[in-house]
């Protein structure tokens, strides 16, 4: 097993106003950092996390807080494995949420087809939702450095969402041109 290096961020921020703590928290969550406890976060030391860590540090410093960044690794192989498992579990939760949203997207388009709502405005709304799913998939893929098991299913679900949206687009065009499908 290759020894992995982690960045551990110890974040200290003023209690008020709380919006600064929330902004730093959101940035660290967005990048996929693992919360280890009150104000302590960790990410694998790989390029995918560098920009998010930098933004979180900048947000903290702008709010008169401070961040101490430490390089760490597991003391024993078991520690390394446990940390990797915690990080992967967090990614698994995100992938599960993503897969559920893919299901909602497919259900929404099925409803529009069922009620015969074939408008350009609705198509544009669905295409925006699909683009959000694509961005989310890209972001999750970038931070899933250990390969959570749900990632493969998520990729398949995104392909299915694309197919469903393309089918809906064809139905909208056909309806606008008075064609039967």
N, C-alpha and C positions, 0 to 999 in steps of 0.2 A: 504494500500500500504506500503510495506516494504521500509524503508529509505535506499537508495543505496548510497554507498560511491564511490567517483570518485577520481582518481589521476589526478591532474592538473599539467602539466609540463610547467614551464616557461624557455625557452631555449634562452640563449644568446651566440652567436658565433662571432668570428672575421669576418669582412666583406670579407677578403681575406685570403687564397685562398677560392674560393666559393665551391670547392669540399667537404670541411668539412660540410658546411651547407647542401649541397645536400645529403651527406651520412647520416646525422642525419635525414633529411626530409624523405629519402627513408626508413630508418628503422622504423620511426614512422608510415608512410603510410602502410608499410608491416605488421606491427602488428595490424593495424586497428584503430590507434589513430584518434580522431576527432580534426581537426584543428579549433581552436576558434578565431584565428587571428594571427598576426605577432608573431611567436615564442611561441605561447601558444597552448598547446595540452591537450587533456583529454582522459582517458580510464576508464572504470569501474574498480574498485579495486577488481579484481578477479584473480586467479592464471594464467589464460590463457594469461594475458598480462605482467606478471612479467618479463619474459626473454627478451622480446622485449624492454620494458622500460629500463631494466638494460643495454642492448646493446646500446641503444640510449644515455643513460647517459655516458657510457664509451667512445663512439665515440666523444661526445661533450667535455669531459674532456681531451681526447688525443689531441684534436685540440685547446687546451687552451681556451675552452669555459666553460660555467657553466650551470647547470640545477638546478632549485629550484623545488622540488616536494612538492606539497601541497595536503592534503586530503580535499575533499570538498563534500558537499551534497546540494541538493536544499533547499533553504530557505523556500519555500512553496511547497505544493504538485504539483501545476501547474508548478513550475520551474523544479521539478524532472521529471515530465511527458514530458515537453518540451525537456529536455536534452536527455531523453531516446528516444524520437521521432527523434531527430537529429541524434543520433547514429544509430538507426534502419534504417533511411533513407539512411545513408551512406552504411550500409550493403545491403540494397535493390539495390542500384546502382551496388554494386559488384556482387550480385547474378544475376542481369539482364545481366551484361557483361559475366558472367560465362555461363548462359543459351544460349546466342548468340554464344559463342565459342563452346558449345556442338553442336549447329546447323551447324557450320562450319565443325566440325569434321565429323558429319554424311554426310554432302554434299561431303566432300573430299573422303570418302570411297565409296559413291554412284558413284562418277565420276570414281574412279579406277575400280569399277565393270563394269560400262558402257563401258569403253574403253578396258576392259579385261587385266588390268595390275595386274597380279597375281604373283608377285615376292616376294622372302623372304626379299629382301632389302626394298621393299615398306611396307610389313607387319611389319617389325621391326620399320620402321618410324612411322607407325600408332599406334603401341603398345606404343612407346615412347610418342606420343601425348596423348594417353589414360592415361598413367601414370601421365603425367602433369595435366590432368583434375582431376585425383583422388587426387593428392597432393593439388591442388587448392581447391577442395571441402572440404578436411579435414581441411585446414587452415581457410577457410571461416566459416565452422561449428564451429570451436574453438572460433572464435571471434564474432560470431553472438549470443551473450549472451541473447538477448531479443526475438529472433525468428522472423526474418523478414519473411513476408508472402511468398516471392519467394523461400525460402529454400526448401519447399516440392517439388515444381516443379523442382528445380535444382537436387534434389535427384533422381527423376524419370528420368530426362534427362540423368543423369550419368548412371543409369541402362540401358537405351536405348543405350547409347554409347557403353557400355560393350557388349550388345547383337549384335550390328552392327559389332563391331570389331571381336567378336567370329565367326560370320557368314563369315566375310571376311577371317579370318584365315582358316576356313574350305575350302573355295573356293581356297585359295592359295595352300593348301596341295593337294587338288584334282587336280588342274592344274599341279602341279609338278609331280604327279603320273600318269598323262594322263587320269584321270577319268573325265567323264562327270558329270555335276551337274545340 
